Amino acid sequence: MPHEFKLNVFYEDTDMAGIVYYANYLKFIERGRSTLTREIGIDQLEMQRKGVVFAVRKIEAEYLGAAKLDDELVIATVLQQVTGAKILFQQEVLRGDDVLFSALITVVCIGENGRATRIPKEALQKFQKFSA
């Protein structure tokens, strides 16, 4: 079952025609992933203090429709795959039943040296429990 994060489109999210600027969809899905992460009990600030942070490694995105000023949107997030080295998220931005944006995102962890590192065991277990 997907995690859902709801948001409304504000004026600042749009261009002069009242249509959501394309890069803002990336912000919307980031909010969805961050909210999911927080709600399953992962403290990203604590991870950062320990020298590990999440980073997007790859994104495949499709723009399928246009969100507009004052639209009520749902960011649906599904964990496709969770391993010790990466998390694969499928995310959609929906307005009602209409899918406006779809993305497949690969997230990894990086250490203080800027290199990929294993996902911390506690975070990995929480993601695995959510995806079960």
N, C-alpha and C positions, 0 to 999 in steps of 0.2 A: 504494500500500500504506500503511495507516495506521501512524503511530507509536504504540507501546504503552507505557504506564506502569502498573506494577502497584502496588497498595497493599492493605493490610488495614484493615478498619474497627476502630477502637479505641473503647473505652468513651467517651472524650471526644467522639467524633463523633456519639454517639447521644443520644436522649432517654431518659426513664425506662423506656420500653417496649423499649429496645434497638434502635430504628429510627433510621437516620441522619436527623439534623435537615436540613430542606430546604436551608438556606443552605450547608451543608457540601459539597453537590454542586458549587457554584461554586468552592469552595476546591480540590476534587479536580481539576476541569478546569483550573484555573489552574496547578496543579502539573504537569499533563500538558503544557500549552503551554510552561511555563518549562523543563521538562526537555527537550522537543523543541528549543527555542531554544538551550539550552546545548549539546546534543549535536551540533547542526549548526554549532557554532563561533561563535555570536554572544555576545559579552561585554556583557551589559546594564549592568554597572558602568562599563565603558569608555564606552558610549553615554551614560550618565548624566553622566559627567565631561565629555563633549563637549556637554552641554546638551540631549540628546534622550532621551525615554523612551517606551516603549510604553504605551498606555492602551486599555482596552476602551471602545468608543464605543457599541456596541449588542449586546444579547444577546436571542435568542429561545430560550426553554427549555421543554421538556416533561418532566414527571415521569411516568414510565410504570410504575414499580414501586418497591418499598422495599428498600434495602440494610439489612442488620442487623449487629449486633455480631459480629465475627470473620469476616464475609464477606471473601473474596478478590475484589477488583475489578480490572478493567482499564479504563484510560482510553484510548480510541482516538481519535486526532487525525488528521484529514485536512485538508490545505490545499485549499480549494475555489477560491480566487482570490487572486492576488498581483499588486498593481499598485504603482505608485510612491507611492500615497497610502494604501492600506489592504491589510489581509490578512484574508481571510475563512476562518475555521476551522469545520469540522464536527466536533463532539466527542460521544462517547457514553461512558456509564459502563455497563460490562457486568459481570454476574455469570454466568460461563459463557457460554451463548448468549443469555441474557436481557438485553435492553436496558432498563436501569432509568431512565436519564436521557439526554436528547438535547438538544443546543444548537447553535445557529448563532451564532458570535461574530465581530463586526467589530472589528478592532484597528487603531488608527492610531498615529502618533507625534505627540507634542507637544513643543514647545520650552520653553525657560526662561520664556517669556512666557505659557505656558499655552495657546497656540494650536496648531492643527494644523500640521504641517510634513511635508515629504517623508520617506519612510523612507530612512535612510542607504544609500548605494549598495552598500556591502559587505554589509550585512544583507539588503538586497533580493536581491542575487545568491545569497546562501546559501539563502534561502527558495525562490527560483525553482529552484535546483538540486535542492533536496529534493523539490519538487512535480513535477519533470519525470519 
